[in-house]
Amino acid sequence: MITLVTGGTKCGKSGYAEKLIDRLSCPKYYIATINPVGDDAQEVIAKRMKMHTQKKYVTIECPRDIAYADIPIGSAVLVEEIGRLCANEMFVDGRILRTVDKIVSGMELIGAKASELVIVANDISRDGISYSPELMEYIKEMGEISRRITAFADNVIECVYSVPVALKGSALLD
């Protein structure tokens, strides 16, 4: 089962995604895509590591090349967060790279191994503001990644002010 959980910043999507994984009894893996640069990144990583250790998740740091994440067959996997992964893959050494195929194929590979895959994606395209060309390219890439994951996902849930709304399928709703 593959579920995409999307929504705006601080809307409750991560908490909802964790609930989907927490209800399972198989081994649980958390794929962290944050690039550990800067003081606030280290703080976020430390907080998440503590929380996931308490929940008995195995954490895999994977800021790039997600297809190579070592996920055992039949495990439950939470990937957080596609936006960070996209930025890490896209902006490399002053260049802007295309990321859609690489990220989507990585999600498909993990989905083929996992008994349950929950993918968190930040919806950044709704504010209607025009940004720099580089950021607009990032927003375009994120939109395409989300569309392509939606095509093969069993469930798509949008979190709106911490309320999960099913857009596709019938994932567990609170």
Secondary structure as UniProt FT lines:
FT   STRAND          2..7
FT   TURN            9..10
FT   HELIX           13..22
FT   STRAND          28..32
FT   HELIX           39..54
FT   TURN            55..56
FT   STRAND          57..61
FT   HELIX           66..68
FT   TURN            73..74
FT   STRAND          76..80
FT   HELIX           82..90
FT   STRAND          91..92
FT   TURN            93..94
FT   STRAND          95..96
FT   HELIX           100..113
FT   STRAND          116..122
FT   HELIX           133..152
FT   STRAND          155..160
FT   TURN            161..162
FT   STRAND          163..168
//
